[in-house]
Amino acid sequence: MNKLFLFLSNRNHGVAIAAAGLLGLGNAQAGHGSHGADNHSTAALGACLTQVHEIKGTDNFVKVEYLSVTQEGKPSFEIEVRDDNGTEWELMCDATAGMIYEVEQEVESASDPKFSRHARVSEQQALKTVTALYAGEVQEVEYEIEANGQPTYEIDIVDDNDTEWKVEVDAASGDIIETHIEQWEIGEEAGERGGERGKD
């Protein structure tokens, strides 16, 4: 069983202890630079996991990633969960304040009606835009629906320095709207290329 699930399924120890364990494991598996999470972030992750549980009513965590947000310099946790209907949700949480600030729904493909209804940019066009700026190997493409219904591509690329970039592209305009650097990841989605990042 994935270490993420082991920590989060043992609710008797509380979310704060689960968070501390997650961060310890995450740093051990990290391979994306020296910017790890500190003790303040441990408390923030506990708060983030609690909020995810309250918002989505599930403990079915898929993965947790620790990201540095390059535009603002503010680190975040990207927490993915699966609800009782099998729908996957991605929640962004401020790794300093421990507050959820964005909730997105994931869909299986760009052909999903929720995605294609407003999409004007193909996956290939989005990949061309991103790889022109961030050379490297594409690890994963996710199809997300913002809270306002806007479809976006989230494209993960690992460059020659083993830095993983997460680049979000507006599927209506083709504009890059967010860029993150992934510091560590625990958990893995089905079909995700590359596996758990940072393993030796």
N, C-alpha and C positions, 0 to 999 in steps of 0.2 A: 504494500500500500504506500502511496506517496507520503512523504514526511509532512507535507502541508495538511493532508487529511488527518493524519495521526494527531497532530497538535490541535487542530480545530475541532475534531470530534470529541476530544476529552474536555467537555465543558465544565466538569467538576473543579478543574484547576483555575477556571476563570479566563477571561479573554486576555487580561494583562499578561499572565504567565505564558499563554499561547503566543502572544505577540513577542515576548522576550525570546522564546524559543525560535520563533520564525526568524527574527533578526539574527540570532546566533547562527542558525543554519544558513541563512541567506549570505551573510558575510563569508562563511566558510566556502560557499560555492561561487562567490563573486569572481569575476574576471574582467571587469569593465572599469578599471581605474581605481583610484584611492579614495573616492568619496563614498564612504560607508555611512550607515545610519548610526546615530549616537543614542545615548540613553533617553534624550528628549523624544527622539523619533520612536523609541520603543513604546513609550507611553502614548504617543500619537497613534501608533498602529493599533494599540488596544482600543482606543476610542474609535478609530476608523472601522475596525471589525464589528464593534458593537453597533455602530450606526448602520452598517450594511445589513446586519441581522434585523435591525428594527425596520429599515426601509423596505427590504425585500422579503422578510419573514422566512429566511432560509439560512442554514449552515452549510449548504452544499457549495463550498468554495472550490473553484476550478484552479485559479492561480493568483499569486500576488507578485507584483513587480515593484521594485523601488526605482524611481525615475528622478533624474534631474531635469528640470524644465528650463531649456536654454534661453527662451525669450525673457523670462522673469527671474531666472536663477533660483526659483523656489522648488525644492524637491517635493515629490508627490508619490503616493502609493496608488497603483492601478490594481484594483481588486475585481476579479471576475467571479461571478456566482451563477449557478443554474437554479431556476425556480422549479416549483412542483410541476409546472407545465412543460418543462424541458427548455424553456427560453433562457438564453444566456444574457447577462447584464454586466456591463463594465461601469464601475463606479470609481471616480477619481477623488482622492482624499489628500488634503494638504498635510504633508508629513511633518510640518512644524506645529500647526494649530490643531491637527486631528479632526478636521471638519470636511465632510463630503461637499464638493462643489460642482460635480457634474455626474449625470447618470445617462448612460447610453444603452440602447438595446442592440445586441448583435444578431445578424441574420446569416443564413448559410451561404448565400451567394448574391451577386449583383442582380440576378434575375428575380429575386424576391420582390413582390409587388410593392412592399413598403420602401424598398431601396430604389427600384427602377422607376417608380412614379415620378420622382424629381431629379433623377440622375441624367446628366447630359454629357458626362465625361466617362469614357470607357476605362476599364481597368488598365488596359495597355497604355492609354494616354497618361493615366495617373502614374504608372510605373516609369514611363519615359521622363516625365517631369521630375520625379524623385531621384532616379538614377543619374540624371544629368547633374544634380547637385551633390549627391552622396553616392560615390562609386563604391560598389561592394556586392555581396551576394544577398539576394532577396531571400529572407527566411520565412516570411509569412505575410499574407494579405488578409485583413479582416474587413468585414462589411458592417458598418455601424449606422444606427439611426439616432441622431441627436434628439434631445427633448422636444425641440421645435419641429421634428419630422425631417430635418435636413440629413441627406445621406452623405457619409464620408467613407473614404478608404483609409485604413490604418495600415501602413506598410512598414515592415521591420527589415532593416538592412544591416548586415555586419560588414564593416570595412576592413582594410588590410591591417589595421592596428587592433583588431578584435573589439572595436567599439560597436555596440548595437544602437542604431538610430531608429527611433519610432517616429514616423512622419505621417501626419494626418492631412489628407487632401479632400477638399470640398468636391463632392461628386457632381455638383451642379455647375460650379464655376471653373474647377480645375486648379484653384488657388491652394497653396499650402497654408494651413491654418494653425498647425501646432507642430513643434519639433521637440522631442525628448531624447535623452540618452539613458538607456537602461543600465542600471548599476548591478542589479541582480534580479533573479526570477526563481520562484519556487512553485512547482506545479507545472502542468503541461496540458494543452488542449489536444484533442484527437486531431491528427493530421498536421500538427505543428512541426515544421522542419527545424532541425538543430537540437531538439531536446532541451534539457535544463541547461541554461547558460552557465558557463564558468566551471563546469566539471573538468577535472584533469583526466 
